Amino acid sequence: MRQTRRMWLGGLLALALAAPPVRAEEPVLVFAAASLKNALDEASAAWTRQTGKTARISYAASSALAKQIEAGAPADLFFSADLDWMDYATKANAIDPGTRTNLLRNALVLIAPKAERVSLELRPGLDLTKALGTGRLAVANVDAVPAGKYGRAALETLGAWNGVKDRLAQAENVRAALLLVSRGEAPLGIVYATDAASDPNVTIVATFPAESHPPVIYPIARTQGSKNPNAAALLAYLRSPAARVFFERQGFLMIGAENRT
């Protein structure tokens, strides 16, 4: 009897050793614009609490992320801060166009350190040189990063570009530009309204007129190379009314939200 039991237990042990190990699910890898950090961190945490599934988010400038995806980076979702870089990734066949959605809107603002009292009207004929003094205007890279491109467009429209184009402190992304003003290293900066709301050390001087720059739209899509079965579920969640509260709490406007409530 004992010998039979030993043989039975030995057989079970052999089967256990032969069985392939159970692998934990890989987190959904999201490449997202730096300006999305606060809202997207909250939304992904809520999704994890609801489903038990996880996401890992890499934040940077949309330009850098699009080029990384094009080069084969293993992202599952791409959440861009403008249409141009999503178009770039789509043309590179790095994005599944059938999953693409224009999800959020944002506003562009001029900021200053909290302790400073700056009064400016953002209208045609704008001159920022006096307000800058001997300092520089903090912006994201104006040739590639969406916030920088929007900022340049707004300054050109208002006639202020020539006066400041040689006095820029260009940062690798919009959160880095925000930090320059937050630390008092730049007297003025151009960021999104949601960035300004996330930092208590800056104040909004004024909001750029919507007609002074292209609409600030955030598209999201699944990548062509994604193999993660949970990517579609996270994308659906971020598009749903359940995620709306996290985006709107940070100051984003969810496009078409009135049709998804």
GIURKA-V471763 format. One record per residue. N is the residue number from 1. RES is the residue in one small letter. PSI is psi as a letter, one per 30 degrees, with the letter a starting at -180 (999 if undefined). Layout:
n/res/psi
N/RES/PSI
N/RES/PSI
This chain:
n/res/psi
1/m/e
2/r/e
3/q/e
4/t/e
5/r/e
6/r/e
7/m/e
8/w/e
9/l/e
10/g/e
11/g/e
12/l/e
13/l/e
14/a/e
15/l/e
16/a/e
17/l/e
18/a/f
19/a/k
20/p/k
21/p/k
22/v/k
23/r/k
24/a/k
25/e/k
26/e/k
27/p/l
28/v/k
29/l/j
30/v/k
31/f/j
32/a/k
33/a/k
34/a/e
35/s/f
36/l/f
37/k/e
38/n/e
39/a/e
40/l/e
41/d/e
42/e/e
43/a/e
44/s/e
45/a/e
46/a/e
47/w/e
48/t/e
49/r/e
50/q/e
51/t/f
52/g/f
53/k/l
54/t/l
55/a/k
56/r/k
57/i/k
58/s/j
59/y/k
60/a/a
61/a/k
62/s/e
63/s/e
64/a/e
65/l/e
66/a/e
67/k/e
68/q/e
69/i/e
70/e/e
71/a/f
72/g/g
73/a/k
74/p/h
75/a/k
76/d/e
77/l/k
78/f/k
79/f/j
80/s/l
81/a/g
82/d/l
83/l/e
84/d/e
85/w/f
86/m/e
87/d/e
88/y/e
89/a/e
90/t/e
91/k/f
92/a/g
93/n/h
94/a/f
95/i/k
96/d/j
97/p/f
98/g/f
99/t/g
100/r/k
101/t/k
102/n/j
103/l/e
104/l/l
105/r/l
106/n/l
107/a/l
108/l/k
109/v/l
110/l/k
111/i/l
112/a/l
113/p/k
114/k/e
115/a/f
116/e/k
117/r/j
118/v/k
119/s/j
120/l/k
121/e/k
122/l/i
123/r/l
124/p/k
125/g/g
126/l/k
127/d/j
128/l/f
129/t/e
130/k/e
131/a/f
132/l/f
133/g/b
134/t/g
135/g/a
136/r/l
137/l/j
138/a/k
139/v/l
140/a/l
141/n/k
142/v/f
143/d/f
144/a/e
145/v/k
146/p/e
147/a/e
148/g/e
149/k/e
150/y/e
151/g/e
152/r/e
153/a/e
154/a/e
155/l/e
156/e/e
157/t/e
158/l/f
159/g/g
160/a/f
161/w/e
162/n/e
163/g/f
164/v/f
165/k/f
166/d/g
167/r/h
168/l/k
169/a/j
170/q/k
171/a/l
172/e/f
173/n/l
174/v/e
175/r/e
176/a/e
177/a/e
178/l/e
179/l/e
180/l/e
181/v/e
182/s/e
183/r/f
184/g/g
185/e/f
186/a/k
187/p/f
188/l/l
189/g/l
190/i/j
191/v/a
192/y/l
193/a/e
194/t/e
195/d/e
196/a/e
197/a/f
198/s/f
199/d/j
200/p/f
201/n/g
202/v/l
203/t/k
204/i/j
205/v/e
206/a/l
207/t/k
208/f/k
209/p/k
210/a/e
211/e/f
212/s/f
213/h/l
214/p/l
215/p/k
216/v/j
217/i/k
218/y/j
219/p/l
220/i/k
221/a/l
222/r/k
223/t/l
224/q/e
225/g/f
226/s/k
227/k/g
228/n/k
229/p/f
230/n/f
231/a/e
232/a/e
233/a/e
234/l/e
235/l/e
236/a/e
237/y/e
238/l/f
239/r/f
240/s/l
241/p/f
242/a/e
243/a/f
244/r/e
245/v/e
246/f/e
247/f/e
248/e/f
249/r/e
250/q/f
251/g/g
252/f/l
253/l/k
254/m/j
255/i/k
256/g/g
257/a/e
258/e/f
259/n/f
260/r/g
261/t/999
